[in-house]
Amino acid sequence: MSFENQNRRNLKFASSLKHQINEILQKEISDPRIGFVTITNVRVSADRRHVTVYVSTLGNEEKQAESLKGLVNASGYIRHLLSKKLETRFTPDIEFVKDESPGARIEQILKEIEHEKGKNQ
């Protein structure tokens, strides 16, 4: 298999993981520490055994840190639920990381503005 095909397959796998993890976070996880979380990117290792999930969270630094801590603590459970949904030989290890990209910061500011508008109405 060529490198281009392998890369395309990993991008498709990453997209599928992003969708599945997002669904799990919305429907299956009830940890009060985890606030409003947006998955901004998913990176898959070449061998598909490790996944880095970049997240953006709403709130101040303390709430963001608490949300990330909740995600890290729930990663084993999320991996377990993901194993039931994926049709792969193995389920990758999941690492949650705060997204520090400028685009994520802009997205976070826009969400905070939207959230404030909702409170004021």
SULCOR-V382060 format. One record per residue. N is the residue number from 1. PHI is phi as a letter, one per 40 degrees, with the letter a starting at -180 (999 if undefined). D_FIRST is the distance of its C-alpha to the first C-alpha in Angstrom with 2 decimals. Layout:
N;PHI;D_FIRST  N;PHI;D_FIRST
This chain:
1;999;0.00  2;c;3.78  3;c;6.66  4;c;8.34  5;c;6.50  6;c;6.65  7;c;10.12  8;c;11.07  9;c;10.52  10;c;12.59  11;c;15.12  12;c;15.59  13;c;16.03  14;c;18.46  15;c;20.34  16;c;20.77  17;c;22.00  18;d;24.37  19;c;25.85  20;c;26.26  21;c;27.79  22;c;30.04  23;c;31.25  24;c;31.96  25;c;33.89  26;c;35.95  27;b;36.76  28;b;36.51  29;c;37.54  30;b;41.28  31;c;41.70  32;c;44.51  33;c;43.19  34;c;40.13  35;c;41.39  36;c;39.73  37;b;36.10  38;b;33.46  39;c;29.78  40;c;28.86  41;a;25.28  42;b;22.68  43;b;20.25  44;b;17.56  45;c;16.53  46;d;12.96  47;c;13.46  48;g;15.32  49;c;18.45  50;b;20.58  51;b;21.53  52;b;24.07  53;b;26.15  54;c;28.34  55;b;31.60  56;b;34.67  57;b;37.93  58;c;41.29  59;h;44.49  60;c;45.98  61;d;44.46  62;c;45.92  63;c;44.54  64;c;41.10  65;c;41.13  66;c;42.36  67;c;39.63  68;c;36.92  69;c;38.67  70;c;38.74  71;c;35.01  72;c;34.29  73;c;36.68  74;c;35.14  75;c;31.50  76;c;31.68  77;c;33.17  78;c;30.68  79;c;27.83  80;c;29.71  81;c;30.11  82;c;26.49  83;c;25.47  84;c;27.49  85;c;25.82  86;c;22.11  87;b;20.31  88;b;18.10  89;c;18.54  90;a;20.15  91;b;21.76  92;c;21.19  93;c;24.23  94;b;25.80  95;b;27.60  96;c;29.86  97;b;30.78  98;c;33.35  99;c;31.93  100;b;33.89  101;c;32.53  102;d;35.23  103;c;33.81  104;c;34.21  105;c;37.77  106;c;38.66  107;c;37.28  108;c;39.33  109;c;42.47  110;c;42.13  111;c;41.77  112;c;44.82  113;c;46.80  114;c;45.84  115;c;46.78  116;c;50.12  117;c;50.88  118;c;50.37  119;c;52.80  120;c;55.43  121;c;55.52
